[in-house]
């Protein structure tokens, strides 16, 4: 295993040893021993981990996991979708006031 995985104990590889169901599902998806998922970005073999900033779990290859770790954290109120939502609400309020 590479250095990045060896120092990261947050992946789900251990489930393969304690759960036959989990191991069977991974075998059906052609995920060999030493991995616990396929990358959600490029479908390479990877590890299932909890996203450090968003709070959801997915699988990433080592390259994309490094990108995830280096992305700056943006609180919910600094995301574009939230800002667009607020602008939209303001536009609706202005249109409702005008009529």
Secondary structure in CASP SS format (residue, H / E / C, confidence):
PFRMAT SS
TARGET T0000
AUTHOR 0000-0000-0000
METHOD secondary structure of the structure
MODEL  1
X C 1.00
X C 1.00
X H 1.00
X H 1.00
X H 1.00
X H 1.00
X C 1.00
X C 1.00
X C 1.00
X C 1.00
X C 1.00
X C 1.00
X C 1.00
X H 1.00
X H 1.00
X H 1.00
X H 1.00
X H 1.00
X C 1.00
X H 1.00
X H 1.00
X H 1.00
X H 1.00
X H 1.00
X H 1.00
X H 1.00
X H 1.00
X H 1.00
X C 1.00
X C 1.00
X C 1.00
X C 1.00
X C 1.00
X C 1.00
X C 1.00
X C 1.00
X E 1.00
X E 1.00
X C 1.00
X C 1.00
X C 1.00
X C 1.00
X C 1.00
X C 1.00
X E 1.00
X E 1.00
X E 1.00
X E 1.00
X E 1.00
X E 1.00
X C 1.00
X C 1.00
X C 1.00
X C 1.00
X C 1.00
X C 1.00
X E 1.00
X E 1.00
X E 1.00
X E 1.00
X C 1.00
X H 1.00
X H 1.00
X H 1.00
X H 1.00
X H 1.00
X H 1.00
X H 1.00
X H 1.00
X H 1.00
X C 1.00
X C 1.00
X C 1.00
X C 1.00
X C 1.00
X H 1.00
X H 1.00
X H 1.00
X C 1.00
X H 1.00
X H 1.00
X H 1.00
X H 1.00
X H 1.00
X H 1.00
X H 1.00
X H 1.00
X H 1.00
X H 1.00
X H 1.00
X H 1.00
X H 1.00
X H 1.00
X H 1.00
X H 1.00
X H 1.00
X H 1.00
X H 1.00
X C 1.00
END
